[in-house]
Amino acid sequence: MPKYCCLFFIFWTSIFFSQKEDSAALISEIRIDAYKKPVPFITSTKSVGVISGDLLKQNTPERMLESVNQIAGARMEERSPASYRISIRGSALRSPFGVRNIKVYLDDFILSDASGNTYFNLISPELIHKMEIYKGPESGDYGSVTGGTLLLQTRKSDHLSAHLAIGSYGSFNQSFDFSKQSGKHFFEIFQNYYTTESYREQSAVERKQVYLKDNFTYSENASLHTMLLYSDLEYQTPGGLTLEQMQSDRKQARPATGALPGAKGQNAGIRNKMIIAGVSHEFKSHPDFSHFVLVQGSYVDFKNPFISNFEKRFENNFALRTHLNYEKKWNHMYLAYRVGFEGGINDIQIRNYDNNQGINGKPQNFDHIKNRSGFYFLSQKLNIDEKLFTDISLSLHSNSYQWEKLYPGVENGSIRFKNQWLPNVGIAYLLGKGFAVRGKVGKGNSAPTNEEIRASNQAFNLDLIPEYGWNKEIGIRKQFGNMIFAEGSYFDFRMNNAIVRRQNEAGQEYFVNQGKTIQKGFEILLESRKFNLKNKFFNDFKFRFSGSFYHFKFDNYRQNNNDFSGNDLTGVPETSISSLLNFTFFEKLSIGYSHFYISKTPLNDANTIWSESSFVGNILLGFPMHIEKTNLNIYLQIQNLYNTEYVAGFDSNAFGNRFYNPAAKRNCTLGIKIDF
């Protein structure tokens, strides 16, 4: 790791330069939202990572991968452009693509459907102004997941900008963002268009998006929020390669075999359109009492020409969230209660046809699933003398679905999973100014999603049951003066009935419950403000360093006659390290220099095949210009600076050892962002 030695040398020597406080806050001073229960980061009982400012700038226009991967414990993978998955502490074990086992909110609104699936790739990174990543089960306020929760936030202040970028492989990005307070209304209009031919064959992308919101504060104690999001995403899927195929030609799509056609011949891809609309209302009826209610609906038109079939899905979703809040402050104590309910209905029609080179042919299977889920929750916050902070919650979760086979033949039935009581207790104690310790115990539960109940093998898996487990963790947060912040966490999560992905010889997936997992790990974060170097050439410098060090094992895991107990958890690297250095030269030129290291990773449950470790560097050069009241920022992003041959997203347990989705080699994006 010679490059990291160099980075650490720069960091330690820079501390001895003269320092000046920067206006940008350390993460310890930021207030996190925690779904309408704001609290200073340093006193939060939760394990949370915050993405804002410099981290968001590291994204290329089409994805959030660079920002998410700077958070210890979180990992975003790219199987191919626009085909992403997010894992929190190993939760991608059951996700071949997309986001499952993680709850996602956009401001007040819920992006995850009632079954637990989220079309995260429909969201443009430029729409997001801040992201909070909650690691591990939270249950009380967020629902029954074992992975974690993402809170995505749009703008809350006046802003007008336009963005234009071009890059390698024919990429083009254009966006417009306008937000303004006008009387009692705060509204935002966001529009984005992105397209690229991409690095590999059969991996082109096109995304169109429009977002509208209006926050109407119609009285001193009441506000009405409305939102409309439309996204149209189409991307090709090149498919996984064997190691030999990747070494022969990294750019090729999955080739044809004697039994099956290839990805290019079948025009494999995803065509996904979604519209979501919602309204929420907040009312403070008394100095100590308030009420919140949200109603939303969405429609999804999803088409997936695949190697062996052409799938069409039509989804209707409805969600409701409501809670009554009580808050009271005394001289030495603060107490808050929240009691509420969140629930949803997901109604999906699935139709599979023969795939005739990207055109649907003869029908294969027509099915219908209707999923209902919901949870009642009670949570309490108690702060004493601004030193002791507690967060206690209890929730009752229910999940059921109805299934119906429409063609060929007719069958139907229903499944209701056992209701789950999920407690969660968190405590933080402020030992001194800028020095806190915390502990947390919580239970998580995650039911199978629609795409796992009825996976691409077109069979209903009626034996699949929810996975659940207990998470215990401790942590320490320390701010050194007003310049450096450090955080360390240790967790121990034991999961039962773990849902694991399988693939058949046609490349179709299915899922099974397989025993237990033991997931232990350390996560660390070290970051600084800007060090002002009082030098006209080298003006300032700041750093961020994070790492995840895991010991994840299968426990009591048998597959046929094989005993995999004690094996490393599939698809989870033991070590992940990231760093970000920000410099300013000549009072104009800004540089963001980031690195990502991933240790070798087991690619199958038997641990017989492992990936190589990878070390990838990126650099972002920005040059701001000011013309009267207009700010222009011209930037150049170079991804994969060292031209590393690596894989950004593996296909775990892939049939025929087609684990590999090669990432692009060195590529760049040139753009200009104008803030009016």
C-alpha positions as semicolon CSV with decimal commas, in nm:
position;residue;x (nm);y (nm);z (nm)
1;M;0,000;0,000;0,000
2;P;0,275;0,255;-0,090
3;K;0,025;0,516;-0,209
4;Y;-0,146;0,522;0,133
5;C;0,191;0,572;0,302
6;C;0,233;0,884;0,090
7;L;-0,115;1,008;0,182
8;F;-0,052;0,960;0,553
9;F;0,280;1,145;0,524
10;I;0,103;1,444;0,368
11;F;-0,160;1,433;0,640
12;W;0,073;1,427;0,939
13;T;0,315;1,687;0,804
14;S;0,031;1,925;0,719
15;I;-0,083;1,934;1,083
16;F;0,227;2,130;1,175
17;F;0,133;2,419;0,946
18;S;-0,047;2,715;1,100
19;Q;-0,420;2,658;1,124
20;K;-0,728;2,874;1,089
21;E;-1,082;2,772;1,167
22;D;-1,287;2,707;0,855
23;S;-1,656;2,789;0,829
24;A;-1,740;2,435;0,718
25;A;-1,855;2,228;1,015
26;L;-1,705;1,900;1,123
27;I;-1,942;1,605;1,104
28;S;-1,959;1,605;1,485
29;E;-2,125;1,949;1,472
30;I;-2,382;1,859;1,205
31;R;-2,740;1,791;1,309
32;I;-2,880;1,471;1,163
33;D;-3,248;1,450;1,080
34;A;-3,326;1,097;1,209
35;Y;-3,668;1,128;1,042
36;K;-3,791;1,446;1,206
37;K;-3,605;1,396;1,534
38;P;-3,302;1,622;1,474
39;V;-3,004;1,570;1,703
40;P;-2,634;1,669;1,697
41;F;-2,427;1,396;1,538
42;I;-2,189;1,358;1,830
43;T;-2,470;1,283;2,079
44;S;-2,671;1,054;1,851
45;T;-2,723;0,701;1,979
46;K;-2,736;0,570;1,623
47;S;-2,463;0,439;1,396
48;V;-2,493;0,685;1,110
49;G;-2,285;0,817;0,821
50;V;-2,350;1,160;0,670
51;I;-2,289;1,247;0,304
52;S;-2,285;1,617;0,223
53;G;-2,063;1,885;0,076
54;D;-1,730;1,749;-0,046
55;L;-1,854;1,389;-0,054
56;L;-2,145;1,465;-0,287
57;K;-1,910;1,648;-0,522
58;Q;-1,712;1,327;-0,572
59;N;-1,999;1,166;-0,765
60;T;-1,993;1,141;-1,139
61;P;-2,322;1,272;-1,287
62;E;-2,488;0,932;-1,317
63;R;-2,423;0,761;-0,983
64;M;-2,363;0,800;-0,608
65;L;-2,102;0,526;-0,584
66;E;-1,806;0,749;-0,495
67;S;-1,994;0,919;-0,210
68;V;-2,154;0,610;-0,058
69;N;-1,824;0,421;-0,060
70;Q;-1,664;0,691;0,156
71;I;-1,891;0,581;0,442
72;A;-1,755;0,305;0,666
73;G;-1,995;0,011;0,661
74;A;-2,174;0,114;0,341
75;R;-2,089;-0,011;-0,006
76;M;-2,237;0,068;-0,345
77;E;-2,154;-0,169;-0,630
78;E;-2,188;-0,125;-1,005
79;R;-2,251;-0,445;-1,199
80;S;-2,287;-0,232;-1,511
81;P;-2,371;0,136;-1,557
82;A;-2,714;0,206;-1,398
83;S;-2,724;-0,145;-1,244
84;Y;-2,638;-0,073;-0,882
85;R;-2,681;-0,236;-0,546
86;I;-2,619;-0,094;-0,202
87;S;-2,520;-0,297;0,100
88;I;-2,487;-0,191;0,461
89;R;-2,273;-0,423;0,671
90;G;-2,301;-0,711;0,425
91;S;-2,671;-0,680;0,342
92;A;-2,607;-0,740;-0,032
93;L;-2,588;-1,114;0,040
94;R;-2,942;-1,141;-0,100
95;S;-2,931;-0,863;-0,362
96;P;-2,820;-0,953;-0,715
97;F;-2,906;-0,596;-0,810
98;G;-3,100;-0,302;-0,671
99;V;-3,166;-0,223;-0,307
100;R;-3,330;-0,473;-0,071
101;N;-3,322;-0,508;0,304
102;I;-3,261;-0,130;0,325
103;K;-3,536;0,127;0,378
104;V;-3,510;0,442;0,164
105;Y;-3,684;0,775;0,224
106;L;-3,681;1,093;0,011
107;D;-3,752;1,384;0,244
108;D;-4,086;1,288;0,404
109;F;-4,167;1,027;0,142
110;I;-4,103;0,652;0,117
111;L;-3,918;0,518;-0,189
112;S;-3,922;0,153;-0,077
113;D;-4,231;-0,047;-0,168
114;A;-4,433;-0,259;0,074
115;S;-4,227;-0,571;-0,004
116;G;-3,895;-0,395;0,068
117;N;-3,765;-0,332;-0,285
118;T;-3,630;0,011;-0,390
119;Y;-3,553;0,132;-0,744
120;F;-3,262;0,342;-0,623
121;N;-3,107;0,381;-0,970
122;L;-3,404;0,594;-1,079
123;I;-3,280;0,881;-0,859
124;S;-3,035;1,130;-1,008
125;P;-2,742;1,204;-0,773
126;E;-2,779;1,574;-0,847
127;L;-3,124;1,582;-0,691
128;I;-2,981;1,484;-0,352
129;H;-2,846;1,762;-0,131
130;K;-2,766;1,546;0,171
131;M;-2,777;1,176;0,261
132;E;-2,785;1,004;0,598
133;I;-2,700;0,633;0,616
134;Y;-2,822;0,450;0,929
135;K;-2,637;0,122;0,976
136;G;-2,805;-0,184;1,119
137;P;-3,167;-0,240;1,230
138;E;-3,353;0,065;1,360
139;S;-3,703;-0,091;1,366
140;G;-3,884;0,174;1,572
141;D;-3,914;0,466;1,330
142;Y;-3,800;0,304;1,007
143;G;-3,942;-0,044;0,976
144;S;-3,836;-0,405;0,968
145;V;-3,501;-0,419;0,792
146;T;-3,179;-0,582;0,908
147;G;-2,949;-0,385;0,676
148;G;-3,012;-0,018;0,740
149;T;-3,191;0,298;0,634
150;L;-3,114;0,578;0,386
151;L;-3,258;0,926;0,426
152;L;-3,221;1,130;0,106
153;Q;-3,278;1,504;0,136
154;T;-3,345;1,759;-0,136
155;R;-3,272;2,130;-0,112
156;K;-3,406;2,348;0,170
157;S;-3,275;2,690;0,059
158;D;-3,289;2,918;-0,244
159;H;-3,085;2,791;-0,536
160;L;-3,061;2,821;-0,914
161;S;-2,811;2,619;-1,115
162;A;-2,750;2,456;-1,451
163;H;-2,508;2,172;-1,517
164;L;-2,361;2,037;-1,840
165;A;-2,101;1,759;-1,872
166;I;-1,950;1,533;-2,137
167;G;-1,717;1,239;-2,090
168;S;-1,564;0,914;-2,205
169;Y;-1,771;0,656;-2,393
170;G;-2,007;0,919;-2,531
171;S;-2,146;1,024;-2,193
172;F;-2,356;1,340;-2,175
173;N;-2,529;1,494;-1,874
174;Q;-2,755;1,797;-1,841
175;S;-2,948;1,917;-1,539
176;F;-3,140;2,218;-1,410
177;D;-3,226;2,289;-1,045
178;F;-3,434;2,578;-0,916
179;S;-3,555;2,620;-0,557
180;K;-3,697;2,932;-0,395
181;Q;-3,890;3,061;-0,099
182;S;-4,186;3,261;-0,229
183;G;-4,416;3,389;0,042
184;K;-4,548;3,089;0,232
185;H;-4,429;2,845;-0,036
186;F;-4,089;2,684;-0,080
187;F;-4,075;2,503;-0,412
188;E;-3,818;2,316;-0,617
189;I;-3,804;2,218;-0,983
190;F;-3,537;1,970;-1,088
191;Q;-3,475;1,819;-1,431
192;N;-3,202;1,582;-1,551
193;Y;-3,104;1,402;-1,870
194;Y;-2,814;1,155;-1,889
195;T;-2,689;0,917;-2,157
196;T;-2,376;0,710;-2,228
197;E;-2,261;0,425;-2,451
198;S;-2,049;0,293;-2,160
199;Y;-1,735;0,082;-2,142
200;R;-1,861;-0,264;-2,234
201;E;-2,072;-0,395;-2,516
202;Q;-2,445;-0,394;-2,449
203;S;-2,425;-0,141;-2,163
204;A;-2,569;0,188;-2,294
205;V;-2,776;0,403;-2,056
206;E;-3,039;0,676;-2,094
207;R;-3,216;0,842;-1,800
208;K;-3,473;1,125;-1,793
209;Q;-3,604;1,271;-1,470
210;V;-3,830;1,551;-1,347
211;Y;-3,894;1,635;-0,981
212;L;-4,134;1,893;-0,834
213;K;-4,204;1,982;-0,472
214;D;-4,389;2,250;-0,280
215;N;-4,363;2,308;0,095
216;F;-4,655;2,531;0,191
217;T;-4,640;2,677;0,543
218;Y;-4,994;2,807;0,551
219;S;-4,992;2,900;0,919
220;E;-4,748;2,938;1,204
221;N;-4,825;2,586;1,327
222;A;-4,906;2,395;1,008
223;S;-4,747;2,304;0,675
224;L;-4,841;2,101;0,370
225;H;-4,574;1,927;0,158
226;T;-4,636;1,788;-0,191
227;M;-4,402;1,597;-0,422
228;L;-4,406;1,458;-0,776
229;L;-4,122;1,253;-0,925
230;Y;-4,111;1,104;-1,274
231;S;-3,816;0,896;-1,392
232;D;-3,762;0,711;-1,719
233;L;-3,456;0,483;-1,719
234;E;-3,339;0,250;-1,993
235;Y;-3,013;0,060;-1,975
236;Q;-2,861;-0,244;-2,136
237;T;-2,720;-0,529;-1,928
238;P;-2,403;-0,697;-2,058
239;G;-2,413;-0,985;-1,808
240;G;-2,142;-1,154;-1,607
241;L;-1,829;-1,314;-1,752
242;T;-1,610;-1,600;-1,643
243;L;-1,254;-1,517;-1,541
244;E;-1,123;-1,652;-1,871
245;Q;-1,370;-1,444;-2,072
246;M;-1,280;-1,130;-1,878
247;Q;-0,909;-1,186;-1,927
248;S;-0,966;-1,244;-2,298
249;D;-1,179;-0,933;-2,359
250;R;-1,296;-0,711;-2,073
251;K;-1,533;-0,517;-2,296
252;Q;-1,738;-0,805;-2,426
253;A;-2,094;-0,878;-2,319
254;R;-2,188;-1,223;-2,199
255;P;-2,129;-1,446;-2,506
256;A;-2,365;-1,711;-2,639
257;T;-2,317;-2,077;-2,547
258;G;-2,431;-2,395;-2,716
259;A;-2,751;-2,387;-2,508
260;L;-2,822;-2,015;-2,461
261;P;-2,789;-1,696;-2,667
262;G;-2,573;-1,406;-2,551
263;A;-2,670;-1,076;-2,390
264;K;-2,615;-0,874;-2,706
265;G;-2,811;-1,113;-2,926
266;Q;-3,106;-1,098;-2,686
267;N;-3,078;-0,720;-2,640
268;A;-3,074;-0,775;-2,264
269;G;-3,159;-0,473;-2,053
270;I;-3,396;-0,286;-1,824
271;R;-3,663;-0,037;-1,923
272;N;-3,809;0,121;-1,612
273;K;-4,055;0,408;-1,579
274;M;-4,180;0,527;-1,241
275;I;-4,404;0,807;-1,126
276;I;-4,451;0,875;-0,756
277;A;-4,664;1,147;-0,595
278;G;-4,738;1,224;-0,235
279;V;-4,863;1,477;0,016
280;S;-4,772;1,518;0,383
281;H;-4,912;1,743;0,652
282;E;-4,772;1,862;0,985
283;F;-4,979;2,038;1,248
284;K;-4,880;2,163;1,591
285;S;-5,201;2,165;1,791
286;H;-5,037;2,252;2,123
287;P;-4,691;2,369;2,234
288;D;-4,620;2,010;2,339
289;F;-4,814;1,812;2,075
290;S;-4,791;1,778;1,698
291;H;-4,924;1,542;1,433
292;F;-4,780;1,419;1,102
293;V;-4,955;1,230;0,824
294;L;-4,836;1,123;0,479
295;V;-5,019;0,964;0,186
296;Q;-4,848;0,863;-0,138
297;G;-4,886;0,644;-0,443
298;S;-4,668;0,529;-0,730
299;Y;-4,682;0,338;-1,057
300;V;-4,397;0,138;-1,211
301;D;-4,373;0,008;-1,567
302;F;-4,080;-0,235;-1,571
303;K;-3,956;-0,437;-1,870
304;N;-3,661;-0,676;-1,865
305;P;-3,556;-0,858;-2,183
306;F;-3,325;-1,127;-2,045
307;I;-3,129;-1,419;-2,188
308;S;-3,407;-1,672;-2,136
309;N;-3,725;-1,461;-2,128
310;F;-3,884;-1,118;-2,158
311;E;-4,039;-1,002;-1,832
312;K;-4,295;-0,723;-1,793
313;R;-4,399;-0,593;-1,451
314;F;-4,669;-0,342;-1,372
315;E;-4,672;-0,219;-1,013
316;N;-4,914;-0,006;-0,815
317;N;-4,802;0,111;-0,474
318;F;-4,975;0,293;-0,191
319;A;-4,827;0,403;0,142
320;L;-4,946;0,578;0,457
321;R;-4,745;0,709;0,750
322;T;-4,881;0,892;1,053
323;H;-4,757;0,969;1,402
324;L;-4,849;1,179;1,704
325;N;-4,559;1,355;1,873
326;Y;-4,508;1,488;2,226
327;E;-4,214;1,706;2,330
328;K;-4,143;1,870;2,662
329;K;-3,841;2,061;2,792
330;W;-3,747;2,133;3,151
331;N;-3,436;2,298;3,295
332;H;-3,236;1,976;3,305
333;M;-3,437;1,736;3,094
334;Y;-3,590;1,688;2,750
335;L;-3,853;1,421;2,683
336;A;-4,016;1,323;2,353
337;Y;-4,259;1,050;2,256
338;R;-4,377;0,940;1,916
339;V;-4,653;0,687;1,849
340;G;-4,753;0,600;1,497
341;F;-4,808;0,365;1,207
342;E;-4,654;0,314;0,863
343;G;-4,795;0,073;0,608
344;G;-4,805;-0,002;0,240
345;I;-4,964;-0,209;-0,035
346;N;-4,771;-0,334;-0,338
347;D;-4,979;-0,480;-0,622
348;I;-4,778;-0,630;-0,907
349;Q;-4,867;-0,801;-1,236
350;I;-4,582;-1,012;-1,380
351;R;-4,583;-1,146;-1,734
352;N;-4,303;-1,354;-1,888
353;Y;-4,268;-1,416;-2,260
354;D;-4,010;-1,566;-2,492
355;N;-3,744;-1,309;-2,572
356;N;-3,700;-1,270;-2,946
357;Q;-3,393;-1,045;-2,953
358;G;-3,550;-0,780;-2,732
359;I;-3,911;-0,828;-2,844
360;N;-4,161;-1,026;-2,641
361;G;-4,280;-1,348;-2,807
362;K;-4,496;-1,637;-2,690
363;P;-4,623;-1,622;-2,329
364;Q;-4,447;-1,832;-2,064
365;N;-4,600;-1,736;-1,726
366;F;-4,844;-1,471;-1,601
367;D;-4,863;-1,413;-1,224
368;H;-5,002;-1,168;-0,971
369;I;-4,873;-1,077;-0,623
370;K;-5,024;-0,840;-0,370
371;N;-4,806;-0,757;-0,071
372;R;-4,919;-0,582;0,248
373;S;-4,684;-0,469;0,520
374;G;-4,702;-0,233;0,813
375;F;-4,575;-0,154;1,159
376;Y;-4,697;0,024;1,470
377;F;-4,427;0,200;1,665
378;L;-4,366;0,379;1,993
379;S;-4,040;0,566;2,050
380;Q;-3,902;0,775;2,330
381;K;-3,613;1,021;2,356
382;L;-3,488;1,130;2,697
383;N;-3,198;1,374;2,745
384;I;-3,073;1,460;3,093
385;D;-2,848;1,762;3,155
386;E;-2,732;1,748;2,792
387;K;-2,506;1,462;2,898
388;L;-2,715;1,146;2,893
389;F;-2,910;1,076;2,573
390;T;-3,143;0,780;2,532
391;D;-3,344;0,655;2,234
392;I;-3,582;0,367;2,306
393;S;-3,840;0,220;2,070
394;L;-4,068;-0,076;2,026
395;S;-4,252;-0,172;1,708
396;L;-4,490;-0,444;1,596
397;H;-4,448;-0,557;1,235
398;S;-4,676;-0,751;1,004
399;N;-4,622;-0,874;0,649
400;S;-4,835;-1,088;0,420
401;Y;-4,892;-1,151;0,053
402;Q;-5,141;-1,307;-0,183
403;W;-5,020;-1,492;-0,491
404;E;-5,204;-1,597;-0,802
405;K;-5,090;-1,792;-1,106
406;L;-5,283;-1,678;-1,414
407;Y;-5,110;-1,863;-1,700
408;P;-5,057;-2,147;-1,773
409;G;-5,310;-2,294;-1,536
410;V;-5,474;-2,121;-1,242
411;E;-5,365;-2,137;-0,878
412;N;-5,378;-1,899;-0,586
413;G;-5,306;-1,872;-0,218
414;S;-5,185;-1,644;0,058
415;I;-4,901;-1,633;0,309
416;R;-4,896;-1,440;0,635
417;F;-4,567;-1,417;0,820
418;K;-4,560;-1,423;1,199
419;N;-4,590;-1,076;1,352
420;Q;-4,264;-0,952;1,502
421;W;-4,201;-0,736;1,809
422;L;-3,881;-0,542;1,747
423;P;-3,722;-0,350;2,037
424;N;-3,439;-0,100;1,999
425;V;-3,242;0,070;2,279
426;G;-2,967;0,327;2,231
427;I;-2,772;0,528;2,489
428;A;-2,509;0,800;2,443
429;Y;-2,317;0,978;2,718
430;L;-2,118;1,298;2,681
431;L;-1,801;1,252;2,886
432;G;-1,678;1,600;2,805
433;K;-1,699;1,864;2,536
434;G;-1,667;1,685;2,203
435;F;-1,624;1,340;2,362
436;A;-1,910;1,087;2,365
437;V;-1,955;0,713;2,408
438;R;-2,260;0,520;2,296
439;G;-2,416;0,174;2,303
440;K;-2,702;0,017;2,113
441;V;-2,902;-0,307;2,108
442;G;-3,171;-0,375;1,851
443;K;-3,361;-0,646;1,669
444;G;-3,423;-0,644;1,295
445;N;-3,655;-0,844;1,075
446;S;-3,666;-0,851;0,693
447;A;-3,932;-1,032;0,492
448;P;-3,858;-1,157;0,140
449;T;-3,935;-0,907;-0,137
450;N;-4,159;-0,975;-0,435
451;E;-3,850;-1,036;-0,648
452;E;-3,743;-1,310;-0,406
453;I;-4,085;-1,469;-0,357
454;R;-4,127;-1,487;-0,734
455;A;-3,774;-1,460;-0,874
456;S;-3,655;-1,482;-1,234
457;N;-3,695;-1,861;-1,236
458;Q;-4,071;-1,780;-1,257
459;A;-4,166;-2,005;-0,964
460;F;-4,336;-1,900;-0,641
461;N;-4,113;-1,978;-0,345
462;L;-4,375;-2,037;-0,079
463;D;-4,123;-2,176;0,171
464;L;-3,921;-1,854;0,195
465;I;-3,951;-1,684;0,535
466;P;-3,817;-1,358;0,683
467;E;-3,466;-1,332;0,816
468;Y;-3,414;-1,175;1,159
469;G;-3,141;-1,104;1,407
470;W;-3,006;-0,905;1,704
471;N;-2,746;-0,632;1,668
472;K;-2,527;-0,508;1,955
473;E;-2,275;-0,229;1,919
474;I;-2,066;0,022;2,106
475;G;-1,896;0,334;1,979
476;I;-1,685;0,633;2,070
477;R;-1,677;0,981;1,914
478;K;-1,408;1,237;1,986
479;Q;-1,348;1,586;1,853
480;F;-0,993;1,716;1,897
481;G;-1,018;2,091;1,942
482;N;-1,209;2,235;1,649
483;M;-1,005;2,070;1,377
484;I;-1,020;1,687;1,384
485;F;-1,296;1,435;1,452
486;A;-1,254;1,062;1,513
487;E;-1,512;0,786;1,550
488;G;-1,483;0,415;1,615
489;S;-1,756;0,149;1,635
490;Y;-1,771;-0,222;1,709
491;F;-2,080;-0,429;1,630
492;D;-2,190;-0,790;1,663
493;F;-2,491;-0,892;1,454
494;R;-2,631;-1,247;1,461
495;M;-2,879;-1,325;1,183
496;N;-3,110;-1,626;1,154
497;N;-3,277;-1,769;0,841
498;A;-3,041;-1,571;0,619
499;I;-3,179;-1,531;0,266
500;V;-2,918;-1,636;0,008
501;R;-2,919;-1,609;-0,370
502;R;-2,882;-1,905;-0,607
503;Q;-2,866;-1,933;-0,987
504;N;-2,971;-2,215;-1,219
505;E;-2,800;-2,314;-1,542
506;A;-3,006;-2,062;-1,743
507;G;-2,876;-1,780;-1,525
508;Q;-3,213;-1,741;-1,355
509;E;-3,202;-1,665;-0,985
510;Y;-3,389;-1,801;-0,687
511;F;-3,354;-1,762;-0,311
512;V;-3,335;-1,989;-0,009
513;N;-3,309;-1,951;0,368
514;Q;-2,973;-2,085;0,481
515;G;-2,893;-2,109;0,849
516;K;-2,728;-1,831;1,045
517;T;-2,460;-1,569;1,005
518;I;-2,222;-1,415;1,258
519;Q;-2,127;-1,062;1,155
520;K;-1,871;-0,879;1,366
521;G;-1,675;-0,574;1,269
522;F;-1,495;-0,248;1,343
523;E;-1,567;0,076;1,159
524;I;-1,356;0,390;1,188
525;L;-1,375;0,748;1,065
526;L;-1,116;1,025;1,082
527;E;-1,180;1,366;0,929
528;S;-1,067;1,726;0,957
529;R;-1,171;2,079;0,886
530;K;-0,960;2,270;0,638
531;F;-0,607;2,342;0,752
532;N;-0,528;2,695;0,635
533;L;-0,165;2,686;0,527
534;K;-0,124;3,065;0,483
535;N;0,051;3,008;0,155
536;K;-0,044;3,179;-0,172
537;F;0,052;2,868;-0,369
538;F;-0,085;2,589;-0,144
539;N;-0,382;2,748;0,034
540;D;-0,560;2,481;0,235
541;F;-0,597;2,112;0,293
542;K;-0,846;1,874;0,454
543;F;-0,875;1,498;0,476
544;R;-1,118;1,217;0,541
545;F;-1,029;0,854;0,611
546;S;-1,268;0,565;0,681
547;G;-1,236;0,191;0,712
548;S;-1,441;-0,125;0,769
549;F;-1,277;-0,437;0,912
550;Y;-1,510;-0,736;0,917
551;H;-1,522;-1,090;1,043
552;F;-1,840;-1,223;0,879
553;K;-1,903;-1,599;0,888
554;F;-2,176;-1,847;0,802
555;D;-2,292;-2,046;1,103
556;N;-2,485;-2,374;1,087
557;Y;-2,501;-2,356;0,707
558;R;-2,549;-2,676;0,507
559;Q;-2,615;-2,697;0,134
560;N;-2,710;-3,049;0,024
561;N;-2,421;-3,265;0,148
562;N;-2,184;-2,970;0,194
563;D;-2,125;-2,805;0,529
564;F;-2,025;-2,440;0,479
565;S;-2,036;-2,348;0,848
566;G;-1,742;-2,125;0,931
567;N;-1,700;-2,001;0,572
568;D;-1,664;-1,630;0,502
569;L;-1,987;-1,451;0,408
570;T;-2,029;-1,445;0,030
571;G;-1,967;-1,113;-0,145
572;V;-1,838;-0,929;0,164
573;P;-1,473;-0,814;0,171
574;E;-1,292;-0,840;0,502
575;T;-1,134;-0,495;0,464
576;S;-1,260;-0,179;0,293
577;I;-1,064;0,146;0,318
578;S;-1,140;0,482;0,160
579;S;-0,981;0,824;0,177
580;L;-1,047;1,171;0,044
581;L;-0,798;1,458;0,035
582;N;-0,910;1,809;-0,061
583;F;-0,659;2,077;-0,161
584;T;-0,681;2,435;-0,287
585;F;-0,403;2,596;-0,491
586;F;-0,365;2,959;-0,609
587;E;-0,690;3,038;-0,418
588;K;-0,875;2,897;-0,720
589;L;-0,786;2,542;-0,816
590;S;-0,956;2,280;-0,596
591;I;-0,851;1,916;-0,600
592;G;-1,038;1,618;-0,459
593;Y;-0,814;1,311;-0,448
594;S;-0,989;0,990;-0,341
595;H;-0,890;0,625;-0,302
596;F;-1,078;0,301;-0,247
597;Y;-0,923;-0,026;-0,135
598;I;-1,120;-0,353;-0,123
599;S;-0,962;-0,676;-0,001
600;K;-1,022;-1,008;-0,173
601;T;-1,382;-1,126;-0,161
602;P;-1,540;-1,475;-0,158
603;L;-1,758;-1,515;-0,468
604;N;-1,939;-1,836;-0,373
605;D;-2,067;-1,989;-0,051
606;A;-1,811;-2,270;-0,072
607;N;-1,529;-2,009;-0,063
608;T;-1,354;-2,193;-0,346
609;I;-1,332;-1,882;-0,568
610;W;-1,217;-1,539;-0,449
611;S;-1,178;-1,207;-0,622
612;E;-0,850;-1,020;-0,628
613;S;-0,816;-0,716;-0,405
614;S;-0,850;-0,379;-0,578
615;F;-0,706;-0,030;-0,530
616;V;-0,871;0,249;-0,728
617;G;-0,793;0,619;-0,732
618;N;-1,002;0,910;-0,859
619;I;-0,927;1,280;-0,890
620;L;-1,155;1,583;-0,927
621;L;-1,015;1,917;-1,043
622;G;-1,234;2,225;-1,006
623;F;-1,174;2,583;-1,118
624;P;-1,434;2,838;-0,998
625;M;-1,496;3,166;-1,177
626;H;-1,711;3,461;-1,068
627;I;-1,890;3,689;-1,313
628;E;-2,088;3,949;-1,118
629;K;-2,349;3,742;-0,928
630;T;-2,291;3,425;-1,130
631;N;-2,055;3,150;-1,015
632;L;-1,910;2,909;-1,270
633;N;-1,728;2,595;-1,172
634;I;-1,540;2,417;-1,448
635;Y;-1,432;2,069;-1,342
636;L;-1,251;1,763;-1,471
637;Q;-1,311;1,423;-1,310
638;I;-1,073;1,136;-1,381
639;Q;-1,206;0,802;-1,264
640;N;-0,977;0,501;-1,216
641;L;-0,673;0,725;-1,225
642;Y;-0,422;0,437;-1,214
643;N;-0,597;0,244;-1,495
644;T;-0,668;-0,048;-1,263
645;E;-0,830;-0,362;-1,401
646;Y;-1,098;-0,435;-1,143
647;V;-1,460;-0,536;-1,091
648;A;-1,697;-0,288;-0,924
649;G;-1,976;-0,542;-0,871
650;F;-1,960;-0,922;-0,866
651;D;-2,241;-1,172;-0,929
652;S;-2,224;-1,392;-0,619
653;N;-2,292;-1,766;-0,656
654;A;-2,323;-1,723;-1,034
655;F;-2,387;-2,041;-1,234
656;G;-2,098;-2,135;-1,462
657;N;-1,861;-1,910;-1,261
658;R;-1,987;-1,596;-1,441
659;F;-1,898;-1,378;-1,143
660;Y;-1,725;-1,089;-1,319
661;N;-1,859;-0,752;-1,439
662;P;-1,547;-0,560;-1,544
663;A;-1,540;-0,191;-1,457
664;A;-1,421;0,081;-1,693
665;K;-1,053;0,160;-1,707
666;R;-0,932;0,520;-1,689
667;N;-1,207;0,759;-1,801
668;C;-1,294;1,123;-1,754
669;T;-1,578;1,373;-1,735
670;L;-1,551;1,742;-1,823
671;G;-1,829;1,967;-1,697
672;I;-1,944;2,312;-1,605
673;K;-2,189;2,402;-1,330
674;I;-2,338;2,750;-1,320
675;D;-2,488;2,886;-0,997
676;F;-2,691;3,198;-1,058
